[in-house]
Amino acid sequence: MQPRIPTRPQARPQARFRGRVRGRVRAGTRVAARVAALVPALVVGPLSGPLSGPLSGPLSGPLAGPLAAPPAAPARAADAPAPAPLWPEPDGTLILARPFGRSEISLRLSRRVAGAVDTLTWDGVTFLADTEPGDALQARAEIGSGAACRRASEAGTPQDGSGAPAARRLRALRAGRSWAETETRMAWDGPTDPADEPPADCPTASASPAIPAPAPLLRKRVALGLPGLGNAVEVQASFNLTEPAAALRLEPLAAAVPAEFSAAWRFDPSTGGLAPLGPGAGERPDPVILATPEGSHALAVWAPGPPEQEPDAPRPGFAVAPEAGANRLSCRFRLANAAAGAHDFACYALVGTLADVRAALRSLTTPP
């Protein structure tokens, strides 16, 4: 019997910093799994938006090497009006595509969700429940704890608190055939119906300061494919905080997957096998997968752990959370007493059949 994630019955409205995977690749199918093999390198070059050159700074997460990181200057000054990024399509979208197997993986970034990915397709099937901004494949953050906790998202809502369109938060866009880099001011989430939001550490209607600090500035790179793994979607995210946080949960990659992906699995790196994932399993250290019951289409999330010489660095966690009409999949990192400035992490989505996804996870986690 296929494991299933129950969904609630109510109706649901339906950087230039080029990441480079280093290390040995065996027979074109094995990517070295150690973190040293997944080190992004900075390539100098300005974005097409308001950025004016590379920014530097050590990674605070499991990556080793510089990602573009904005300075920890007050965000209000950084939010001065800037020319709007130019989109290649008249409707304000950008398509990234790469062949894989019997089809091609296609991502669509959209202006309406401030540069996040609102469509992911392969083999004629859509992997995102794209009916509202929160369904996008995007970055999310939870800052603080208890009543002082606040949530922020890349996609936000169609309009921010001032009534400005979400597109105004996108400050820069640069892209190639199979990669894109964006700089976006994240948006604070407002009070919502508890039944319509994914489980979170923040209370539903967190107390907000009278004059809230600016939401984090997000610099992100999305790229299709890794050496020997054509079905990987790499997401490098740099979250720049304007002030310290006692508690921080960062999700470089979060997405709402259609309810048809009802079979949930966990991948065991020690054996390379799959095991059913029960409902309400919460956050776990092993990669998780959502698949159709017959296994013809599946989506997994994975991230490298910290290098051995950094045992106290944040470790990735993975979660599947049911919600109305969809299942939410995420890759996340937790930090305590986080300093102001940039916090950089990478997560990977794996697309294909259940067999494709399992093979990719085995390749990524098998010691070289």
Salt bridges, closest charged atoms under 4 A:
ASP79 OD1 - ARG171 NH1 3.51
ASP79 OD1 - ARG185 NE 3.19
ASP118 OD1 - ARG108 NE 2.92
ASP118 OD2 - ARG112 NE 3.40
ASP123 OD2 - ARG102 NH2 2.98
ASP123 OD2 - HIS297 NE2 2.96
ASP130 OD1 - ARG112 NH2 2.44
GLU132 OE2 - ARG12 NH2 3.71
ASP135 OD1 - ARG12 NH2 1.91
GLU142 OE2 - ARG249 NH2 3.16
GLU154 OE1 - LYS220 NZ 2.71
GLU181 OE2 - ARG221 NH1 2.74
GLU183 OE1 - ARG171 NE 3.04
GLU183 OE2 - ARG219 NE 2.67
ASP189 OD2 - ARG140 NH2 2.78
ASP189 OD2 - ARG151 NE 3.79
GLU197 OE1 - ARG151 NH2 3.00
ASP201 OD2 - ARG249 NH1 3.76
ASP201 OD2 - ARG334 NH1 2.52
GLU251 OE2 - ARG249 NH2 2.93
GLU251 OE2 - ARG332 NH2 3.11
GLU283 OE1 - ARG332 NH1 3.07
GLU283 OE1 - ARG334 NH2 2.93
ASP286 OD2 - ARG266 NH1 3.28
ASP286 OD2 - ARG284 NH2 3.63
GLU308 OE2 - ARG34 NH1 3.46
GLU323 OE2 - ARG12 NH1 2.55
GLU323 OE1 - ARG328 NE 2.80
